[in-house]
Amino acid sequence: MRKIIDAHIHFDLYNEQEQIQIIQHMKQDQIEGLITVSEHLESARKNLKLAQKFPNVFPAFGYHPEQKLPTDEELSQLWEFIDNNQEKMIAIGEVGLPYYQRKENQSLKIDGYVELLEQFITFAKKLQKPIILHAVYEDAPVTCSLLEKHSYQKAHFHWFKGDKKTVERMIENGYFISITPDVLYEQEIQQLVKIYPLEQMMVETDGPWPFEGPFEKEMTEPKMIHHAMKKIAEIKRIPVDSIYDTIYYQTKTFYELS
């Protein structure tokens, strides 16, 4: 095992015992850092506290799109929090569009979510911070158009899924994706790894989201990333040490980790 960084984890959603377990295992599991994303203001506050408590936890602040839109008051408080803590955050995130929510409720209007995402993109550009995106399938082209509109390239599409045309567009624009442990058993993700340049790739767990296959009924932990790294090496037909070196370096550079 070589050093790696979990580029997308909801660390605040683990209970305290699980958090301590993950932190205690980081050194032996060669996990150098956790990019912990936020779902809303309270989540952002928790992630800030975790980052202050644990030096290898790096918080991102945002509003997850798979929920009701925030009220004007909630959004105002979130903007104020981000503005006051911009030096302590690693990125804007997790933000994006509500694909899965719309699958359950086809009458859900997307306009407000698009407007909010555009606000997050302009804010990320203003602060020159990376933006961590939840934008899959038909939501990805909309998100690409917003990024192009504002000429902002520092975008990380986490656990991405989408059509070939959108993948080609994202590659051309220099956007990053991150690969989850389901690359071991999901053909769709394996095909994405085959196509997408290694130089625009990171790895993540999206924990505590559970996985299937060899990880069924296991608590999602950053150490699962090492299995994904081996699979990426196998798909890319590149030595696994080179995969580690490239992805580790890119993640540190993208997130400006010292």
Beta strands, then each sheet from edge to edge (+ up, - down):
strand 1: 4-9
strand 2: 31-36
strand 3: 57-61
strand 4: 91-96
strand 5: 131-134
strand 6: 155-158
strand 7: 176-179
strand 8: 201-203
sheet 1: 1+ 2+ 3+ 4+ 5+ 6+ 7+ 8+
end
